[in-house]
Amino acid sequence: MALAGGIDLSIAGVPVTSNAPIRPLLASAFFLAMYALSGGPLLLKIRWPEPRGLAWTLTACVVCVAWLYGTKSVVGADSYGYLSQSDLWAQGSLKIRQPLTAEVPWPDAGWMFSPVGSYRPMSLYRRVEGEDRWSIVPLYPIGLPLLLAGAGAIGGFQAKFMVVPLLAGLLVIATYGIGARLASPTAGLIGAWLVATSPVLLFMMMPVMSDVPVSGLVAASFLLMIGPGLVRAGGAGALISLAVLVRPVLVPLVGVMGLWYVVRFFDRANRAAALREASAFAAAGLPAAILLGATNNYLYGSWTTTGYGSLETRFGWSYVAANVRNYVGWFAETQTPAAFLGMLALFIPSRRLWSEGATNRATWIGGLLVVVIWALYFVYEVWDAWWYLRFLLPSYPFILVGVGAIGAAMIRGRGRVARAALGTAVIAWGVFQIWTAMDRRAFQIWRDDRRAVTVGQMTRAIAGRDSLIFAGEHTGSVRYYGGRMTGYYFFLKNAWVDRGIDWLNRQDIHPYLLLEEWELAEVRKRFEGQEAVKALDRAPVAIFRDPGTVYLFDLQRGDGVPAVPPMLWTGVDRGVWAIPGSGTPPALLGRLRNQR
């Protein structure tokens, strides 16, 4: 069903229709688990895989689900920002020069021609001259775009969309490894299962965003760190510094993990080894730190300034109360309140919970990582949707390994009934999490997001290369899939609406307006009193429907031009593969150059 898009059969006259493979998968997994726990006679002859084998199987399932249900499209600010920046890295320049910005007569042109939420005028950050005056630069950190660019260089365009699924798998198997090393294989398997079925992971591994990659890198870095040897120490330093490239706000985690080597240094028997490993950890992370600082300096004028500006501007003590209420409530809703026991377990130095070597060091370092991650986002600006738990996802492996350690300790030395009871409870917990993700549309994100491809293709089919598309939500995706220049309507102030459109017409630049249905009211308000608002009362030249509704209006068409029935585009592509973009938008300066 996943590969074919569903089934539609008739068996003995009874119709059998299904287009959601996750439901039969869950049902079969549940009944197989119940049969296993009941000790069915067939199962007595089967040699079941060890926890490590089950963990790898679970990892493979997560990767497959992330690929099959992944959006594999450029939509909104995040995916456009990351994927388009990866193209810039491949081209060797992080600046997009837009000479049209210097020609238009209205103010805030630099902001208007910056795709919403993903790029900003370079002049915002630093003093610029020459072509940099009309250049825009990426807003997002460089880590994920570098990973995407690297994947594209190795495996081509489709490989870029494998980065998030593969790192989701890394998160799951690293969770198992952490649990197996700190407690037991059973604890690791429980933790991996609860991470793999976590609603926020299932939700965030579908789009191209940074939350799953950074979580996988943090977990893998910790797993390498707690193992002996210079190679592991160097790998840990490289991975945690790469995680900081993906999300610079997590730079305190480097210091927390460095405490591992500080603590070991005070053990005389391991002092020399700890010093060598600490040196390898620091040396492996240094190149990423230099790259991050140098890129910040090149784009934003300072080694410590990011695309968001100074990080301090996004933090405040006034955010704490609302964030504590939100994150604690969302975590309890999606993971159940029992998950909080995993946090507590990290700070309990019990040999019944943890293996002897982990009691005083690694578990406390893991607990401190959880505390730092949650504390960072308690003082970070407030967001209002449950899936902003994504910020806390790097802490999930440690919390849920703690849950696994408690579960493994509860059945240690007990009989089959206790093991069956724990197995049933853990399976049910994971199934609850999956159903929670389904209820919150994690497996429908692809459908909502893939429409950006169709909307971009629709715009390209109607609007010629000499067009300028005013838009909001689609300022990035229309550039990517439509190959047309876009401008954010928000920065076309009311007094400049008609004058701006007249100026574009004189330059033979054809203006269009592309709007989601919910954006119509906002544009009517912004264009109030202007002639251009009448375009919204005329029939659009094209309409996209299902899912949602998107309108394309022609701002050049006058009242005397006969109305033409709009072209209707519907549905989205359900293909397994990503659809490439349409190329770089034209500069729209042909006539202006000729006039000079």
Buried (B, 14 or more C-beta within 10 A) or exposed (E): BBEEEEEEEEEEEEEEEEEBBBBEBBEEBBEEBBEBBEEEEEEEEEEEEEBBEBBBEBBEBBBEBBBBBBBBBBBBBBBBBBBBBBBBBBEEEBBBBBBBBBBBEBEBBBBBBBBBBBBBBBBBBBEBEEEBBBBBBBBBBBBBBBBBBBBBEEEEBBBBBBBBBBBBBBBBBBBBBBBBBBBBBBBBBBBBBBBBBBBBBBBBBBBBBBBBBBBBBBBBBBBBBBBEEBEBBBBBBBBBBBBBBBBBBBBBBBEBBBBBBEBBBEEEEBEEBBEBBBBBBBBBBEEBBEBBBEBBBEBBEBBEBBBBBEBEEBBEEEBBEBBEEBBBEBBEBBBBEEBBBBBEBBBBEEEEBBBEEBBEBBBBBBBBBBBBBBEBBBBBEBBEEBBBBBBBBBBBBBBBBBBBBBBBBBBEEEEEEEBBBBBEBBBEBBBBBBBBBBEBEBBBBBBBBBBBBBBBBBBBEBBEEBBBBBBBBBBBBBBBBBBBBBBBBBBBEEEBBBEBBEBBEEBEBBBBBBBBEEBBEBBEEBBEEBBBBEBBEBBBBBBBBEBEEBBBBBBBBEEEEEEEEBBEBEEBBEEEEBBEBBEBBBEBBBEBEEEE
